[in-house]
Structures are given as C-alpha cells and as structure tokens.
Amino acid sequence: MSQQNVEIVRGVYADPGGLTAAPSDRVAPNAEFDFTAIYPERPVTRGIEELRRFRDAGPWGGSPIRFEPERFFDVDDKRVLVFVRVAATGHESGAQVEIPVAHEFTIRGGLVVRFKVYGDRDEALEVAGLTE
C-alpha cells in the first residue's frame, strides 16, 4: 500500500501543473494544504480552488516555479515525505531563487488528503519519525 502512495506522489510531481493541476483522481476535493511553516500568517488552505487562488495571488503569483523532487521517503501507510528543490524566478526582479524544502503528503483511499510544506528538512524528518 505505501509503495502505491509513493507512486501517487511521483505522479503529482510528473504533472507539469503539480498539485494545482492534479486531476480529481489524485487529490481529494476537500484536501488541506498547509504552508504555515513557510508563511506563518497564511491560514491552511482547503480544496484545489483555494490552492489555485493562493498560487495566483501569493508571493510567487504569476512567476515561473518548478518543484524538483530529490528524494522520496515512505514514512508509513499514509504518509510520503519528499525532499524537493524549489526553483523560482522573481516576478518583478527576475532573480533566480532555489530553496530546499520538504513536502509531506497524506494519502487516504488513493487520494492526497493533506499536503504540508516544511522549510527545514531536518524538522520534517523529525516530525515524520525518521530520525534516531
């Protein structure tokens, strides 16, 4: 079951639109998207439409952004943790930025039901119980 979850997550990254373009057969309609580790003032977003609004109006709104998965961790029967390199171009400045982060996916019934971003990979490993 958990290897199946890793494949679901791989499919999300394989789609050029990522989570915001993910079809309903990958993401639950009421999925929760938590960016509070990066943007503490941002409330948890629910549903793909809210996520799209955040993408379009958020800090990187309208800017080219890529998510390059580097390593997948099969945490348990519900969670997959991914080390990701985020590459973005500043909308107004044109500056190139690369940020190493971690994404935690919770999968139920073959659907992403929760997505959380960690700015600190060590913290993500600790929360996932993958440290000694």
RARA-V122469 format. One record per pair of residues at least 6 apart in sequence whose C-alpha atoms are under 8 Angstrom apart, sorted by the first residue. I is the first residue (numbers start at 0). GAP is how many residues later the second one is. D is the distance in Angstrom with one decimal. If there is no record, write none. Layout:
BEGIN
I,GAP,D + I,GAP,D
END
This chain:
BEGIN
0,76,6.4 + 1,72,6.5 + 1,74,6.5 + 1,75,4.8 + 1,76,6.8 + 1,77,7.8 + 2,71,7.1 + 4,72,7.9 + 4,73,7.4 + 4,74,7.6 + 4,75,7.0 + 4,102,6.5 + 4,105,7.0 + 5,66,7.3 + 5,68,6.6 + 5,74,6.3 + 7,18,7.0 + 7,102,7.4 + 7,103,7.9 + 8,71,7.5 + 8,96,7.5 + 11,6,5.3 + 11,7,6.1 + 11,10,6.5 + 11,14,7.7 + 12,6,7.9 + 12,54,7.2 + 12,55,7.6 + 12,56,7.2 + 14,6,7.5 + 14,7,7.2 + 18,8,7.8 + 18,29,7.8 + 19,28,6.2 + 19,31,6.6 + 19,32,5.8 + 24,86,6.8 + 25,84,6.9 + 25,85,4.8 + 25,86,6.1 + 26,84,4.9 + 26,85,4.5 + 26,86,6.5 + 27,19,7.7 + 27,83,5.5 + 27,84,5.9 + 27,85,5.5 + 28,18,5.5 + 28,19,6.8 + 29,16,5.7 + 29,17,4.6 + 29,18,7.7 + 29,83,7.2 + 30,15,5.6 + 30,16,5.1 + 30,17,7.3 + 30,81,6.7 + 30,82,4.3 + 30,83,5.4 + 30,84,7.8 + 31,12,6.7 + 31,13,5.8 + 31,14,4.5 + 31,15,6.4 + 31,81,6.2 + 31,82,4.7 + 31,83,6.2 + 32,11,5.8 + 32,12,4.9 + 32,13,6.1 + 32,14,7.8 + 32,18,7.3 + 32,81,5.9 + 32,82,4.8 + 32,83,6.0 + 33,9,7.6 + 33,10,4.8 + 33,11,6.4 + 33,80,7.8 + 33,81,6.1 + 33,82,4.6 + 33,83,6.4 + 34,7,6.9 + 34,8,7.8 + 34,9,6.7 + 34,81,6.1 + 34,82,5.4 + 34,83,7.7 + 35,6,5.9 + 35,7,6.9 + 35,8,7.0 + 35,81,7.7 + 36,80,6.5 + 36,81,5.6 + 36,82,6.2 + 37,79,7.2 + 37,80,6.9 + 37,81,5.9 + 44,6,6.2 + 53,7,7.7 + 54,6,5.5 + 54,7,7.9 + 55,6,5.9 + 59,28,7.9 + 59,30,7.2 + 59,31,6.9 + 60,30,7.5 + 61,29,6.6 + 62,25,7.0 + 62,26,6.0 + 62,27,6.3 + 62,28,4.9 + 63,24,5.7 + 63,25,5.7 + 63,27,7.9 + 64,21,7.1 + 64,22,5.7 + 64,23,4.2 + 64,24,6.6 + 65,20,5.7 + 65,21,5.1 + 65,22,6.3 + 66,17,6.3 + 66,18,5.9 + 66,19,4.8 + 66,20,6.5 + 67,16,5.4 + 67,17,5.1 + 67,18,6.3 + 67,19,7.8 + 68,13,6.5 + 68,14,6.0 + 68,15,4.3 + 68,16,6.4 + 69,12,7.2 + 69,13,5.4 + 69,14,5.5 + 69,15,7.0 + 70,11,5.6 + 70,12,5.1 + 70,13,7.3 + 71,8,7.0 + 71,9,5.9 + 71,10,4.6 + 71,11,6.6 + 72,7,5.7 + 72,8,5.0 + 72,9,6.1 + 73,6,5.0 + 73,7,6.7 + 74,6,6.6 + 74,53,6.6 + 74,54,7.9 + 74,55,7.5 + 77,28,5.4 + 77,29,5.1 + 77,30,6.5 + 78,25,6.8 + 78,26,5.5 + 78,27,4.5 + 78,28,6.2 + 79,24,5.8 + 79,25,5.2 + 79,26,6.6 + 80,21,6.8 + 80,22,5.7 + 80,23,4.4 + 80,24,6.3 + 80,43,7.9 + 80,47,7.7 + 81,20,5.5 + 81,21,5.2 + 81,22,6.4 + 82,17,7.3 + 82,18,6.0 + 82,19,4.5 + 82,20,6.5 + 82,38,7.2 + 83,16,5.9 + 83,17,5.4 + 83,18,5.6 + 83,19,7.0 + 84,13,6.6 + 84,14,5.7 + 84,15,4.6 + 84,16,6.3 + 85,11,7.9 + 85,12,5.5 + 85,13,5.1 + 85,14,6.3 + 85,15,7.2 + 86,9,7.3 + 86,10,5.7 + 86,11,4.4 + 86,12,6.6 + 87,8,5.9 + 87,9,5.3 + 87,10,6.5 + 88,6,5.5 + 88,7,4.6 + 88,8,6.2 + 89,6,6.5 + 89,7,7.5 + 99,19,7.4 + 99,21,7.7 + 100,16,7.1 + 100,17,5.8 + 100,18,4.9 + 100,19,6.3 + 100,20,6.0 + 101,15,5.8 + 101,16,5.0 + 101,17,6.6 + 101,18,7.1 + 101,19,5.5 + 101,22,6.5 + 102,12,6.9 + 102,13,5.7 + 102,14,4.7 + 102,15,6.3 + 103,10,8.0 + 103,11,5.6 + 103,12,5.1 + 103,13,6.4 + 103,14,7.9 + 103,20,7.8 + 104,7,6.5 + 104,8,7.7 + 104,9,5.8 + 104,10,4.7 + 104,11,6.7 + 105,6,5.8 + 105,7,5.8 + 105,8,5.0 + 105,9,6.4 + 106,6,5.7 + 106,7,7.2 + 117,6,6.0 + 124,6,6.1
END
